[in-house]
Each structure stands twice: as C-alpha cells, then as structure tokens.
Amino acid sequence: MKKGVVCVDALFIPSTDADSEAFQCRVVEEDALTLNVQGVGYYTLMWTPTAHDTTTQGYTLEDGLLGDEEQPEGLCLAMGFALSEGLIESLA
C-alpha cells in the first residue's frame, strides 16, 4: 500500500430500503499539522503525510532548519501556508 493511503471497513447502502453491504476501501490518510508562528499564533492544517514521522520540524534565523532534512514535506507545507496567508513576506 502506498504511503498516505489506508484501508478501512465501510458499509455500502445502495438505497433506503436495501440492506447494507460490508466492504473494504482505500481512503487518503489525513493528519493534523500544527504551525506555530512566533508572535502571531498557532494554525492547524490537514495534510496527507507521506512518511510516518512525528518529529518536530521548523526553521529559525538563529539555527536554520530544525528536524529531519530528508523529510521536509511538513515544513514545506507550513512555509507555503505562512507565505500565502501573509504571515511571512518571503521564503528567502
């Protein structure tokens, strides 16, 4: 199974007077990604993680990139959100 996809048990109900049918289906896995912008506040986004990693990631002017540099998906999403919402002026 691909990362970001999970199997779940579901019920199919073809009509209001029909019996339900159990089956398994694949759905996109979502998780909460919390973004803390210092001096502004906390934001929570929903995202589809492609790696099962719960380590904290971030960036500070003093320390640079924090967390696993090999799995930057969460940091990229957070930075894109911060830029699109005007919380930061540029990615540079």
C-alpha positions in Angstrom: 0.0 0.0 0.0 1.3 3.5 -0.8 2.1 5.9 1.9 -0.7 8.3 2.7 -3.4 5.7 1.9 -5.1 3.4 4.5 -7.7 0.6 4.2 -10.9 1.0 6.2 -14.0 -1.1 6.7 -17.1 0.6 5.2 -20.7 -0.1 4.5 -22.4 0.4 1.1 -26.1 1.2 1.2 -27.5 1.1 -2.3 -30.9 2.5 -1.4 -33.0 3.5 1.5 -34.8 0.1 1.5 -31.8 -2.1 0.8 -29.5 -4.0 3.2 -26.1 -2.6 3.7 -23.0 -4.5 2.3 -19.7 -4.5 4.1 -16.5 -4.0 2.1 -13.0 -2.6 2.5 -12.0 0.6 0.7 -8.9 2.7 0.5 -9.0 6.3 1.6 -6.5 9.1 1.9 -4.9 9.3 5.3 -5.0 12.8 6.8 -3.3 14.1 9.9 -3.1 17.4 11.7 -0.1 19.7 11.1 0.2 22.4 13.7 2.1 25.6 12.7 3.4 27.9 15.4 4.3 31.3 14.0 6.1 33.1 16.8 4.4 36.3 17.9 1.3 35.5 15.6 -0.3 32.3 16.8 -1.0 28.6 16.2 -2.6 27.3 13.0 -3.7 23.7 12.3 -3.8 22.3 8.8 -4.9 18.9 7.5 -2.4 17.2 5.3 -1.6 13.7 3.8 1.7 12.6 5.4 3.9 10.6 3.1 6.2 9.4 5.9 5.3 8.1 9.3 7.4 10.6 11.2 6.3 12.6 14.2 9.4 14.6 14.8 9.2 18.4 15.1 10.4 20.4 12.1 10.9 24.1 11.9 13.2 27.0 10.9 14.7 29.8 13.0 17.0 32.6 11.8 19.5 31.6 14.5 19.6 27.8 14.0 18.4 27.4 10.4 16.4 24.2 9.5 15.3 22.1 12.5 14.3 18.5 12.2 14.9 15.8 9.6 16.3 17.4 6.4 15.5 14.2 4.4 11.7 14.5 5.1 10.8 18.2 4.6 7.2 17.8 3.5 5.6 19.2 6.6 8.0 22.1 6.7 7.3 22.9 3.0 3.5 22.9 3.6 3.8 25.1 6.7 6.0 27.6 4.9 3.7 27.7 1.9 0.7 28.3 4.1 2.6 31.1 6.0 3.5 32.8 2.8 0.1 32.5 1.2 -1.6 33.9 4.3 0.8 36.9 4.5 2.3 35.7 7.8 5.8 36.0 6.3 6.9 38.2 3.4 9.2 35.8 1.5 10.8 32.4 1.7 14.3 33.9 1.4 
